[in-house]
Amino acid sequence: MFEGERRRRAFGLYSTVSSLGASAGMILGGLLTWAGDRRWSLLVNVPVALAVILVSVRALGVRDEGTTRARSRGLRSALLVTLAVTCGVYGLVHAAESGWGDTVTAGALAGSVILGAVLLVTDRRTAEPLLPGAVFADRERAGAFAGLLLLAAVLTGFLVHLVQYLQNVQGLDALRSGLAILPFGVALLLTTQGLTRFLSTVDLGIRAMGGLVVVLAGVAWLTLLDGDSTYAAGVLPQIVLIGTGVGVAIVPFNTVILATAPAEHAGITAGVLQTALTIGGSVGLALLLIPLAGAGQGAADTISSVFVRASLIIVASILVPLVLRFGPGAAKGRAPAA
């Protein structure tokens, strides 16, 4: 719906809102738990969802629908991808409780792989696949998808597990632990709405990789956490650094994905983007849960291992887009600057 400068601003705002959602949820959830009960943080989603539906109906209703066409709902593929992700996440969570050699763990993970393979076969045989190959045909766009998915895996786990550390080790209540995450969101907001304007002439890929390097520095710094760490020295500067890096990386990644997608697949691309963020968060949360399940170990003993794993995921989020963009067979074209 937007072109030129308005599109750049729209991408920036979209990226900011989608990134701030998780940290805002931690803060508001802490406030609701502190003021009443943890169930309030679940119940509050009902009026929020109703408000979103009403606003969406009004906002999306003003669009010209003359160019739309009927399309298959892809229910079979939707069911397959849902079951595949469910099995995968369940297998990872179960591995944290019972180990990788457990029969249920192995069965769930194997089921996830099999269902994923069936999904690919099903999509190849239909005229209108749920995940068209054209969405991932551009290597730079595929790299941006991978980078965002892996970044989401770290951010979701980082927020959840860090709050657990603040509550169980540093003794903060739900409200104070939520507020302790606030600097992350502030840094992200200031970066996406301020710093990115000065970086608009820098190549999108360079900006994204630079932001991920900053995130890696902050996450690696958190590996030093232990039972004697303080918030001021052991948490605050690190989460500000991570928020700054996310703010630098998130806008170019979103721009590469959404601005370069084929026009006929723009809606599907946006849907896949949201799905990648959700799946990445779920899988990352499960993966980072594994160190916390160590027998006889508390959060003070395992928190460092959590962020070691998170650092490795961030390294992967840097390497995968680079390989796809510059590796053998890479396309010559580059996405335009935002």
C-alpha positions as CSV (number, residue, x, y, z in Angstrom):
1,M,0.0,0.0,0.0
2,F,3.0,2.3,0.3
3,E,5.7,3.5,-2.1
4,G,9.0,5.4,-1.8
5,E,9.7,7.1,1.5
6,R,6.4,6.0,3.0
7,R,7.3,2.4,2.3
8,R,10.6,2.8,4.1
9,R,8.9,4.3,7.1
10,A,6.2,1.6,7.0
11,F,8.9,-1.1,7.1
12,G,10.7,0.6,9.9
13,L,7.5,0.9,12.0
14,Y,6.4,-2.7,11.2
15,S,9.8,-4.0,12.2
16,T,9.8,-2.0,15.4
17,V,6.3,-3.1,16.5
18,S,7.0,-6.8,15.7
19,S,10.2,-6.7,17.6
20,L,8.9,-4.8,20.6
21,G,5.9,-7.2,21.0
22,A,7.9,-9.8,22.9
23,S,9.6,-7.4,25.3
24,A,6.4,-5.4,25.9
25,G,4.7,-8.7,26.7
26,M,7.2,-9.5,29.4
27,I,6.8,-6.1,31.0
28,L,3.0,-6.1,30.9
29,G,2.8,-9.7,31.9
30,G,4.9,-9.0,34.9
31,L,2.7,-6.0,35.8
32,L,-0.5,-8.1,35.5
33,T,1.0,-11.0,37.5
34,W,2.2,-8.5,40.2
35,A,-1.1,-6.7,40.4
36,G,-3.3,-9.8,40.3
37,D,-2.6,-13.3,39.1
38,R,-0.5,-14.9,36.3
39,R,-3.8,-16.0,34.6
40,W,-4.5,-12.3,33.9
41,S,-1.7,-12.3,31.4
42,L,-3.6,-14.9,29.5
43,L,-7.1,-13.4,29.9
44,V,-5.9,-9.9,28.7
45,N,-5.4,-11.4,25.2
46,V,-9.1,-11.8,24.7
47,P,-10.0,-8.0,24.6
48,V,-6.7,-7.3,22.8
49,A,-7.7,-9.8,20.1
50,L,-11.2,-8.4,19.8
51,A,-9.8,-4.9,19.4
52,V,-7.3,-6.2,16.7
53,I,-10.2,-7.8,14.8
54,L,-12.3,-4.6,14.8
55,V,-9.4,-2.4,13.7
56,S,-8.3,-4.9,11.0
57,V,-11.8,-5.1,9.6
58,R,-12.0,-1.4,9.3
59,A,-8.4,-0.8,8.1
60,L,-8.3,-3.7,5.6
61,G,-11.8,-3.0,4.4
62,V,-10.8,0.3,2.6
63,R,-8.5,-1.6,0.2
64,D,-9.4,-2.1,-3.4
65,E,-10.3,-5.7,-3.8
66,G,-10.7,-5.6,-7.6
67,T,-7.4,-7.4,-8.2
68,T,-7.9,-10.3,-5.8
69,R,-8.7,-13.8,-7.0
70,A,-9.9,-17.0,-5.5
71,R,-7.1,-19.2,-4.1
72,S,-6.9,-22.7,-2.5
73,R,-6.9,-22.6,1.3
74,G,-4.2,-25.4,1.3
75,L,-5.8,-27.0,4.4
76,R,-3.8,-30.3,3.9
77,S,-0.5,-28.4,3.8
78,A,-1.5,-26.2,6.7
79,L,-2.3,-29.3,8.7
80,L,1.0,-30.9,7.8
81,V,3.2,-27.9,8.7
82,T,1.3,-27.4,12.0
83,L,1.8,-31.1,13.0
84,A,5.5,-31.0,11.8
85,V,6.3,-27.9,14.0
86,T,4.3,-29.3,16.9
87,C,6.2,-32.6,16.9
88,G,9.5,-30.8,16.5
89,V,8.9,-28.4,19.4
90,Y,7.5,-31.2,21.6
91,G,10.5,-33.4,20.8
92,L,12.9,-30.7,21.9
93,V,11.0,-29.9,25.1
94,H,10.8,-33.7,25.9
95,A,14.5,-34.0,25.2
96,A,15.1,-31.4,28.0
97,E,13.2,-33.6,30.4
98,S,14.1,-37.2,29.4
99,G,17.2,-36.9,27.2
100,W,17.8,-37.4,23.5
101,G,17.8,-41.2,23.7
102,D,14.2,-41.3,25.0
103,T,11.8,-43.1,22.7
104,V,9.2,-40.4,22.8
105,T,11.8,-37.8,22.0
106,A,13.2,-39.7,19.1
107,G,9.7,-40.5,17.8
108,A,8.5,-36.9,18.0
109,L,11.6,-35.5,16.2
110,A,11.4,-38.3,13.5
111,G,7.7,-37.5,13.1
112,S,8.5,-33.9,12.5
113,V,11.1,-34.7,9.8
114,I,8.7,-37.1,8.1
115,L,5.8,-34.7,8.2
116,G,8.0,-32.0,6.8
117,A,9.0,-34.3,3.9
118,V,5.4,-35.1,3.2
119,L,4.6,-31.4,3.2
120,L,7.2,-30.8,0.5
121,V,5.9,-33.6,-1.6
122,T,2.3,-32.4,-1.2
123,D,3.2,-28.8,-2.2
124,R,5.0,-30.0,-5.3
125,R,2.0,-31.8,-6.5
126,T,-0.5,-29.0,-6.2
127,A,-1.0,-26.1,-8.5
128,E,-1.2,-23.6,-5.7
129,P,1.2,-24.7,-2.9
130,L,1.1,-23.4,0.6
131,L,4.8,-22.5,0.3
132,P,5.5,-21.5,-3.3
133,G,9.1,-22.1,-4.3
134,A,9.2,-18.6,-5.7
135,V,9.1,-17.1,-2.2
136,F,12.5,-18.8,-1.4
137,A,14.0,-18.7,-5.0
138,D,16.0,-15.6,-4.3
139,R,19.0,-16.6,-2.2
140,E,19.2,-13.2,-0.5
141,R,15.6,-13.4,0.5
142,A,16.0,-17.0,1.7
143,G,19.0,-15.9,3.8
144,A,17.0,-13.1,5.3
145,F,14.2,-15.6,6.2
146,A,16.8,-17.9,7.9
147,G,18.5,-15.0,9.7
148,L,15.2,-13.7,11.1
149,L,14.1,-17.2,12.1
150,L,17.3,-17.8,14.0
151,L,17.3,-14.4,15.5
152,A,13.7,-15.0,16.8
153,A,14.9,-18.2,18.3
154,V,17.4,-16.4,20.4
155,L,15.3,-13.4,21.3
156,T,12.3,-15.4,22.6
157,G,14.6,-17.7,24.7
158,F,16.7,-14.8,25.8
159,L,13.7,-12.9,27.2
160,V,12.1,-15.9,28.9
161,H,15.2,-17.4,30.5
162,L,16.7,-14.0,31.5
163,V,13.5,-13.2,33.4
164,Q,13.7,-16.6,35.1
165,Y,17.2,-15.8,36.2
166,L,16.2,-12.3,37.5
167,Q,13.4,-13.8,39.5
168,N,15.0,-17.1,40.8
169,V,18.6,-15.9,41.3
170,Q,18.5,-12.1,41.8
171,G,15.2,-12.3,43.7
172,L,13.2,-9.8,41.6
173,D,9.4,-10.1,41.7
174,A,7.3,-10.3,38.5
175,L,6.9,-6.5,38.2
176,R,10.6,-5.7,38.7
177,S,11.8,-8.4,36.5
178,G,9.5,-7.2,33.7
179,L,10.8,-3.6,34.2
180,A,14.3,-4.9,34.2
181,I,13.8,-5.9,30.5
182,L,12.6,-2.4,29.6
183,P,16.0,-1.1,28.5
184,F,16.1,-3.8,25.8
185,G,12.9,-2.4,24.3
186,V,14.0,1.2,24.7
187,A,17.3,0.5,22.9
188,L,15.5,-1.3,20.1
189,L,13.0,1.5,19.7
190,L,15.6,4.2,19.6
191,T,17.7,2.3,17.1
192,T,14.9,1.5,14.7
193,Q,13.4,5.0,14.8
194,G,16.6,6.9,15.0
195,L,19.9,5.2,14.1
196,T,18.5,3.4,11.0
197,R,17.9,6.8,9.3
198,F,21.6,7.5,9.3
199,L,22.3,4.0,8.0
200,S,19.8,4.2,5.1
201,T,22.6,4.5,2.5
202,V,24.4,1.4,3.7
203,D,23.8,-1.9,1.9
204,L,20.9,-3.8,3.5
205,G,23.0,-7.0,3.9
206,I,25.8,-5.1,5.6
207,R,23.4,-3.5,8.0
208,A,21.8,-6.8,8.9
209,M,25.1,-8.5,9.5
210,G,26.4,-5.6,11.5
211,G,23.4,-5.7,13.7
212,L,23.7,-9.5,14.2
213,V,27.4,-9.0,15.2
214,V,26.3,-6.5,17.9
215,V,23.6,-9.0,19.1
216,L,26.3,-11.7,19.3
217,A,28.5,-9.5,21.4
218,G,25.7,-8.9,23.9
219,V,24.6,-12.5,24.0
220,A,28.2,-13.7,24.4
221,W,28.6,-11.2,27.2
222,L,25.7,-12.8,29.0
223,T,27.6,-16.1,29.1
224,L,29.5,-14.6,32.1
225,L,26.4,-14.6,34.3
226,D,26.4,-16.6,37.5
227,G,25.0,-16.5,41.0
228,D,27.1,-13.5,42.0
229,S,26.3,-11.3,39.0
230,T,24.6,-8.0,39.5
231,Y,21.9,-6.4,37.3
232,A,23.8,-3.2,36.7
233,A,27.0,-4.9,35.5
234,G,25.9,-8.3,34.4
235,V,22.6,-7.7,32.7
236,L,21.9,-4.0,31.9
237,P,24.7,-3.2,29.4
238,Q,24.2,-6.5,27.7
239,I,20.5,-6.2,27.0
240,V,21.0,-2.6,25.7
241,L,23.6,-3.9,23.3
242,I,21.3,-6.7,22.2
243,G,18.4,-4.3,21.7
244,T,20.6,-2.0,19.6
245,G,21.8,-4.9,17.5
246,V,18.3,-6.2,16.9
247,G,17.2,-2.7,15.9
248,V,19.9,-2.4,13.3
249,A,19.3,-5.9,11.9
250,I,15.5,-6.3,11.9
251,V,14.6,-3.5,9.4
252,P,16.9,-4.6,6.6
253,F,15.9,-8.2,7.0
254,N,12.2,-7.3,6.8
255,T,12.9,-5.0,3.8
256,V,14.8,-7.7,1.9
257,I,12.0,-10.2,2.4
258,L,8.9,-7.9,1.8
259,A,10.2,-5.5,-0.8
260,T,11.8,-8.1,-3.1
261,A,9.0,-10.7,-3.0
262,P,7.2,-11.4,-6.3
263,A,4.0,-9.2,-6.4
264,E,1.8,-12.3,-6.9
265,H,3.2,-13.8,-3.7
266,A,3.4,-10.7,-1.5
267,G,0.7,-11.9,0.8
268,I,2.1,-15.4,1.2
269,T,5.6,-14.0,1.8
270,A,4.3,-11.8,4.6
271,G,2.5,-14.8,6.1
272,V,5.7,-16.9,5.9
273,L,7.6,-14.1,7.6
274,Q,5.2,-14.1,10.6
275,T,5.3,-17.8,10.7
276,A,9.1,-17.9,10.7
277,L,9.2,-15.5,13.6
278,T,6.7,-17.7,15.6
279,I,8.3,-21.0,14.7
280,G,11.8,-19.6,15.5
281,G,10.7,-18.4,18.9
282,S,9.0,-21.7,19.8
283,V,12.0,-23.8,18.6
284,G,14.5,-21.5,20.2
285,L,12.7,-21.5,23.6
286,A,12.7,-25.3,23.5
287,L,16.4,-25.6,22.5
288,L,17.5,-23.1,25.2
289,L,15.4,-25.0,27.8
290,I,17.7,-28.0,27.6
291,P,20.5,-26.6,29.7
292,L,18.1,-25.6,32.4
293,A,16.9,-29.2,32.8
294,G,20.2,-30.3,34.2
295,A,19.7,-32.6,37.2
296,G,20.4,-30.9,40.5
297,Q,21.3,-27.6,39.0
298,G,19.7,-24.2,39.5
299,A,19.3,-21.2,37.3
300,A,22.6,-19.7,38.6
301,D,24.5,-22.8,37.4
302,T,22.8,-23.2,34.0
303,I,22.2,-19.7,32.8
304,S,25.7,-19.4,31.3
305,S,25.1,-22.6,29.2
306,V,21.8,-21.1,27.9
307,F,23.6,-18.1,26.5
308,V,26.5,-20.3,25.1
309,R,23.8,-22.1,23.0
310,A,22.2,-18.8,22.1
311,S,25.6,-17.4,20.9
312,L,26.0,-20.4,18.6
313,I,22.5,-19.8,17.2
314,I,23.4,-16.2,16.5
315,V,26.6,-17.3,14.8
316,A,24.5,-19.5,12.6
317,S,22.2,-16.5,11.8
318,I,25.2,-14.7,10.5
319,L,26.8,-17.5,8.5
320,V,23.7,-18.9,6.8
321,P,22.7,-15.6,5.1
322,L,26.3,-14.9,4.1
323,V,26.7,-18.4,2.5
324,L,23.4,-18.0,0.7
325,R,24.3,-14.5,-0.6
326,F,28.0,-15.1,-1.5
327,G,28.4,-18.8,-1.6
328,P,28.6,-21.0,-4.8
329,G,25.8,-20.3,-7.2
330,A,24.8,-17.0,-5.5
331,A,22.7,-14.7,-7.6
332,K,24.3,-11.6,-8.9
333,G,21.4,-9.3,-8.0
334,R,21.1,-7.5,-4.7
335,A,18.1,-6.1,-2.9
336,P,17.7,-2.3,-3.1
337,A,18.5,-0.1,-0.1
338,A,15.6,0.9,2.1
